[in-house]
Amino acid sequence: MVVSLAKGQRVSLEKVAPGLEAVIVGLGWDTNVTDSGFDFDLDASVFMLGNNGKLVSDKHFIFYNNLTSPDPDKCVEHKGDNLTGNGERDDEIIKVNLQKVPSEIQKIVFVVTIHEADKRGQNFGQVNNAFVRILNVVDGQEILRYDLGEDYSIETAMIMAEIYRKDGAWRINAIGSGYQGGLQALLDRYQS
């Protein structure tokens, strides 16, 4: 059974999927039929944060030009950039091996940004059906899902969800917070 999360809801991954070792984080979206003169290119990225809520290093920012985390096990792996967003399922996929995440990583944040949004006159008000979902790597079963339901008419970056450690266990928080300033706004927030 899939657990559908509401904005701000926090859930223990162990409670919804006992013994969960690794997950696939699927992010998806559709664009409205609007003509800004440019195609939409949305990008999923990951910030791997320490106790201070900041990136452990620049290499802990996972995106289309840095597809794997710097640890020897490559515990976080971005499966590549989807330039069109076409298709029914996940537009971009990130695999996370929860058992191999180094202890200095306390939080893994999943974001979606619109590439060159200001230049192209685009924002999340022109995006619909955005979601993040968590699947068990072992059997591919969807465990959790968060559908973004609000209208974001000026935002160009979106924090979708975060997986974080609490009392030795992994939990997820459905965030759904929008930002102006695109990816740079999020880099400013998470870089030390």
N, C-alpha and C positions, 0 to 999 in steps of 0.2 A: 504494500500500500504506500502510495506517495504522500508525503506530508507537504501540504501547501502552506507556505509561510506568509505572514502578513508583515508589512513594513515595521521594522524595529523588533520583530520577534526573534528570540534566541532559543536555540535548541541544541541539546547534546547529541553529537553524532553517534556516540556509543548507545544511547537510548533508542534511537530510531533504527540503527543498524549495528547491533552488537558484533564485535570482532572486526569491524571495518578497518582495513589496513591502507587502502589506496582508493582515491576517487578520481573521477573525471568531472571536471567543472565545465559544463556547456553553457555558452552565452549566445543568445540569439536576439534578432530584431527584424523588423520590416520597416521600410521607409514609405512615407505617404507619397502619393502621386502629386508632387509639387515640382515646379520647374525653377530651380535656382540657377540653371545653366550648367550645373556640374553634377556628376555622379556622386553618390554618397559612398564614403569609405569609413566605416566604423572599425575601431581597433580595440581588442581586449588586451589588457595589460595586468601585471601582478606586481604588487609591492610586498616584499618580505621584510617585516619589521621586527626590531628588537624590543626590549623592555621599555625603551624611551619613546616608542611609537614612531620611530624613524627608520629609514632604510639602514640595514646593517652595513652595506656598501653599495656603490653604484651598480655592481654586478648582481645585486639582489633585486634589481628592477628588471622584470621579465617582460619582453615585448617582441614585436616582429623582427627586431635587429639583434636581440639577445634571447634566444629561445629556451635556454636552460639555466637553472640555478647553478652557482659556482661550486657547490659541495660535490665531493667525489661521486655520490650516488645520483646526482642530478635529480633531486627529489621533486622539483617543479619543472615541468616541460610544457612549453607552449607549442601546439601542433601546427602553427603557421597562420599567416595572415590571409583572410578571405577578403578580397578587394571589392566584391560586389554585394555580399549579404544575400545572394540568391539561394533558394533552397528552402526546404520545409523545416529541417531540424536545427541543430546548433550551427551558428555561423562561425564561431571560433571555439576551440577546445583547449583546455589546459588540464594536464594530468598532474596529480599531487599524490606522492607516496607519503602518507601521514606518519608511517613508522620510521621513515628515514629523514624527516625534517630535523636539521641540527637544533640542539637545545637552545641556542641563542635566538632562534626565530620564535617569537611569541604570537605573531599575527601574520596572516596572509590575506591581503586585500585584493579583491577582483574589481577592476574598473573597465568602463567602456568609454572611449572618447571618439569624437568625430574629427577625422583627419582634415586639417586646414579649414576648420569650420568657419572662422571669421572671414577668411578670403573667399570662401564659397557661399557665404550667406546662409549657413545651415545651423540648425540647433535641434535639441531633442524634442521640440514640439512637432517636428517633421518625422519623428520616429515613433512607431507604435509596435505593440506586441513584444516589447523587450522583456527578456527573462533571463534568469540564471537558474541552472538546475544541477543537482549533484547526483552522480551515478556511481554505483559500486563497480570498480574495475573488474572484479572477478566474474560477475555475471551480466554486467551491463544494465542492471535494473536501476531505474530512477528511484531515488530515495527521497529527495527534497526538491522543492521548486518554489521560486519566488518570481511572480509576475509583477512587473512594474506597472502600476495602474494610474499614476498621476500624469498630469500634463506639465511638461517642462518646456516652456516656450522660449526661454533665453539661455538655458544651460547648454554647454558644449562638452561637458564631461560628467560622468555619472559613476559614483561608487555604488556598485551593485550589492556586494556582500563581502563578509570577511569570515575566515575561519580562524579561530584563536584558541589558545590553551587556557584552561581554567581547571585548577585542582588536578593537574596531571592528565586531563582529558581534552579532546578537541570538541569545540562547539562552533556553531555557525550563527551569524547575525545577519538578517536581511536588512540592508541599510537603505538603499534607494535615495541617496542624497545627490542632488545636482549641483554643479559648479559652473560658473562662467570662467573663461580663460583657458579652456581646453586642457590638454595634457600638462601644460606648463603649470597650471594652477595646482594640480595634484602633485607634481614634482616638487613645487615650492612647499607644499604641506608636509611631504614625507622625507625630503632630504634633510640631513643634519647640518 
